[in-house]
Amino acid sequence: MKIIITKDSEYYDKSYKVISNLNQLDFFCSDAECTNVIVDNYISMYPYKELPSLVAKICSKVRLGGEIQLIDADLELLAYKLSVGLCDLESINEALFAGGVLCSLTSIDHAEEMLKPNGIKITYKEIVNNQSFIIKGIRC
């Protein structure tokens, strides 16, 4: 099974099951069932202190050899760009708050730190559009 956890479901391949409410996760898939999980701009909808347990729950749905991908805004990069004048407050606000509810921000390094204890080997990391990150890993 392939799932996408996102608040913007219309942009994805129909071969994926789209989940927009984490309460649906246990209903749609069992532990270690998913071959591919994409989490697109979703973890920032939860308070910072809840992120490690949220990521652990999502990782538990990935089968051995399955792939997980996190996509979200990178706070460290955005703060740097603002501090050195590479962008203005309007651009930062548009990047962060255009999508609705936002409860926390993380970084590519913090996302990696949350994935590794859950048996995820990082296979790919990239900064996208100078404001967001993509990090991929395989469950070992």
C-alpha positions in Angstrom: 0.0 0.0 0.0 1.2 3.5 -0.8 -0.1 6.5 1.2 0.2 10.2 1.3 -0.4 12.2 4.5 -1.2 15.7 3.5 -3.7 18.5 3.7 -3.6 19.2 -0.1 -4.8 15.9 -1.6 -5.5 17.1 -5.2 -1.9 17.1 -6.3 -1.1 13.4 -6.0 -1.0 10.2 -8.1 -4.3 8.3 -7.7 -2.4 5.1 -7.0 -1.7 6.5 -3.4 -4.3 6.5 -0.7 -4.5 10.1 0.6 -4.9 10.6 4.3 -5.7 14.1 5.5 -6.4 13.3 9.1 -4.0 11.3 11.2 -6.8 9.6 13.0 -7.5 7.7 9.8 -4.0 6.2 9.6 -4.8 3.1 11.7 -8.1 2.6 9.8 -6.5 2.5 6.4 -3.2 0.7 7.1 -1.8 -1.7 9.6 1.7 -1.6 11.1 4.4 -2.5 8.6 1.9 -2.5 5.7 3.0 0.4 3.5 5.6 0.2 0.8 5.7 4.0 0.4 4.7 6.8 2.7 4.9 10.5 1.7 4.3 13.1 4.5 3.8 16.4 2.7 3.7 19.6 4.8 1.9 17.7 7.5 4.1 17.4 10.6 4.1 21.2 11.0 0.4 21.0 11.9 1.4 19.4 15.2 3.0 21.0 18.3 6.8 20.6 18.4 6.8 18.4 21.5 4.6 15.9 19.7 6.7 15.5 16.5 8.9 12.6 17.7 5.9 10.5 18.6 4.1 11.5 15.4 7.0 10.6 13.2 7.4 7.3 15.2 3.7 6.4 14.5 4.0 7.2 10.8 7.3 5.2 10.6 5.6 2.2 12.2 3.3 1.9 9.1 6.3 1.5 6.8 7.3 -2.2 6.0 10.9 -3.3 6.0 12.4 -2.1 2.8 9.7 0.4 2.4 10.3 4.1 1.8 9.2 7.2 3.8 9.5 10.7 2.6 9.1 13.9 4.7 8.5 17.3 3.0 8.2 20.4 5.1 9.4 24.0 5.6 13.0 24.3 7.0 13.0 26.8 9.8 16.8 27.1 10.0 17.0 27.9 6.3 14.2 30.5 6.4 15.6 32.2 9.5 19.0 32.4 7.8 17.6 33.8 4.6 15.7 36.5 6.6 18.7 37.4 8.8 21.0 38.0 5.8 18.4 39.8 3.7 17.8 37.2 1.1 14.1 37.4 1.6 11.6 39.7 3.4 8.9 39.1 6.0 6.1 39.0 3.4 7.9 36.1 1.6 8.5 34.2 4.8 4.8 34.6 5.9 3.6 33.5 2.5 5.8 30.4 2.6 4.8 29.4 6.1 1.2 30.4 6.6 -0.5 30.3 3.1 -1.5 26.6 3.7 -3.5 27.2 6.9 -2.8 25.7 10.3 0.8 25.7 11.4 1.8 24.6 15.0 5.5 24.0 14.7 8.5 24.2 12.4 11.4 21.9 12.1 14.6 21.5 10.0 16.1 18.9 7.7 18.5 17.9 10.4 15.8 17.6 13.1 13.7 15.5 10.7 16.7 13.2 10.1 17.1 12.9 13.9 13.5 11.9 14.3 13.6 9.3 11.5 16.8 7.4 12.5 15.6 6.0 15.9 12.6 4.4 14.1 14.8 2.2 11.9 15.0 4.6 8.9 18.2 4.7 6.9 18.4 8.1 5.2 18.9 7.8 1.4 18.3 11.3 0.1 18.2 14.9 1.5 17.5 18.0 -0.5 16.5 21.7 0.1 13.8 22.7 -2.4 12.9 26.2 -3.5 15.3 27.6 -0.9 12.6 27.1 1.8 11.6 23.5 2.2 13.2 20.1 2.6 12.7 16.6 1.3 14.2 13.8 3.2 13.8 10.1 2.1 14.7 6.9 3.9 14.3 3.2 3.8 13.1 1.2 6.8 15.7 -1.3 7.8 
